[in-house]
Amino acid sequence: MKPTKAAKAANIICTNNGYEVHNLGIKIPISEMVQKVKEVGADALGMSGLLVKSTLIMRENLMEMNDLGLADVPVLLGGAALTRTYVEKDLREVYNGRVFYGRDAFEGLSTLDKLMEMKRSGSDDPDFGRVPSGRVLPARSGAAKEAVEVPARSPEVAADNQVFEPPFLGTRIVKGIPLDDIVQYVNETALFRNQWQFRPEGDETDEDFKTRLRARLRVELAEAKAAGFLVPQVVYGYFCVNSDGDDLVVWSDASRTTEIERFHYPRQSESPFMCIADFFRAVDQGPDYAAFHIVTMGSAVSEEAGRLFAANEYQKYMIVHGLGVEMAEALAELWHKRIREEWGFVAEDGPSIGGLFRQQYRGGRYSWGYPACPDLEDNATVARLLEAGRLGIEVSEETGWQYQPEQTTSAIICHHPQAKYFVAR
Ligand code: B12
C-alpha cells in the first residue's frame, strides 16, 4: 500500500478533529494492519493508494479480512488511482463489512463521524457502507461483439509529418536550474488546493485566492532555498528511433544498426486504434527521433518531509511535501519546453503557461503509468537508457517500478503534431 502524502492529509484532518490516528507507513502488509487494528481496538481502518496497483492490493486485503473474520471493521479507502464506482460497487461486493470511498479527507472525516455516532447511540444502519451502488454496467448481450480487425497502424495518424533533427544524440545531465525558473511552471490549483488543501475564503474569487497563496508560495520557496532541500536535476537525451509495429526501437546512433532499448506500447482495440509507436517513422522509412527525460527534485526534500512528519509538524509537512511534488511536475513542464526550444518548434507553443497544461504545443509528453502507456515497468527501461543512476535515481521491481526519490518523474517526448493524450486500454 502507498499511503504517502494523501493518507497523511486524511490523517492530519482526522487528528485535528479529535481522532487518534495510528499511521503505519507505506507498503504495509495486511497482517501488520490487522495486528495494529487488534492491538488498539481500532474503530476503522484506512488505506490509501496512489497507483492502480495499490487498488488491486486493497481488494486482496479486503478478501483477507473476510477470511480472518474481521469484516466487522469498517474500511475507508482513498487515493488518486481509486474511483467511487470501484469502491462502492466492486469492493462492496467483495467485502462482508462496511467499506467507504473518501474522495478527499473531509469525506473520510464525515464517514468516521457517522460511524462514531452510530457506535455512541447504539443505532444501526445496516446498509451504510454495505449496499453496492454506483454505475450499473449494461448486461453483456448474448451476441458476441462484432470482431474488429485491428490495423497494424492507426489510419488516422499521418506518416508524412516533418521529422525534426535534434541538436545532439545521447544524454546530458543538468544541475543548478534556478528554482525561480521552475516555479513559473507550477500548477497553482494543484499546489494550493490539492496539495496544500487551501480553499477560497468568504467571497474570495479564484484570482484573489491565488494572489493570497502566491505570497505564501514566495515565503515557502525562500525558506526552501535557504535550507537547500529542493535540488532540481535533469537527465535527458535525444535518440534515433523507429517504430516496429507497436514497438518503439531505440538505436545506439544514427547508423541504426544497434538496438539499445525497445518500448512496447499498447494499441487501442477500437477506432482510431492509436498507439504511441505510430508517431514515429517505421524502420524502412528512414530515421526519426525521440527525446526522453527524467527530472527530480532530489532526495533532500523527501527527507525533510519525513522529518517534519515524524516530528508531528503535519501542517508544515503538507506544505513541504506538496511543494516538492508540484515542483517536480513543474520541472518536467519546464524541461519539456527547453526540449521544444532546442528541437526547433517552440514557436508553435500557445500564448500562456496555463495553455501548456492543456498541451498547447507541438507533440506530446507521455509518462509511463499514464493511460496512453500504462506499463510502469518501462520506468526502469528509460532509467537504463538515460543512466539515471548517475543522479542517484533508483527504480526496480522492488520499488514497485516507482522512482526513488519520490519527487521524480520521467517521460518520452514526441514531435509528431498528433501526439496528444489518449487512453490505450
Ligand atoms: C502530483 C502527482 C505526481 C507527483 C508526486 C506524486 C506523489 N508521490 O505524491 C510527481 C510529479 C512526482 C508524480 C510522478 C509520477 N506519477 Co503522478 N500524479 C500526480 C497527480 C497529478 C496528483 C497526485 C497528488 O499528489 N494529489 C494530491 C493528493 C493530496 O491527493 P490524493 O493522493 O488524491 O489524496 C486525496 C484524496 O484522494 C483523498 N485520499 C487519499 N487517500 C485517502 C485515504 C483515505 C482513508 C481517505 C478517507 C481519503 C484519502 O484525500 C486526499 C486529500 O484530499 C496524480 C493524478 C491525480 N490527478 O490524482 C498523478 C498520478 C498519481 N501519477 C501517476 C503516475 C503514473 C506517475 C509516475 C509513475 C509517472 C512517471 N512514469 O514518471 C510517477 C511516479 C513517481 C515516482 N516516484 O515513481 C498516475 C498513477 C496511475 C497508475 N498507473 O498507477 C496518476 C494517477 C496520474 C494518472 N491519471 O494516470 N506524480
Boltz pocket constraint, residues with backbone or C-beta under 6 A from the ligand:
constraints:
  - pocket:
      binder: B
      contacts: [[A, 3], [A, 4], [A, 5], [A, 6], [A, 7], [A, 9], [A, 10], [A, 45], [A, 46], [A, 47], [A, 48], [A, 49], [A, 50], [A, 51], [A, 52], [A, 53], [A, 76], [A, 77], [A, 78], [A, 79], [A, 80], [A, 81], [A, 101], [A, 102], [A, 103], [A, 104], [A, 105], [A, 106], [A, 107], [A, 108], [A, 109], [A, 190], [A, 194], [A, 195], [A, 325], [A, 326], [A, 328], [A, 329], [A, 367], [A, 368], [A, 369], [A, 370], [A, 371], [A, 374], [A, 376], [A, 379], [A, 401], [A, 402], [A, 403], [A, 404], [A, 405], [A, 406], [A, 407], [A, 408], [A, 409], [A, 410], [A, 411]]
      max_distance: 6.0
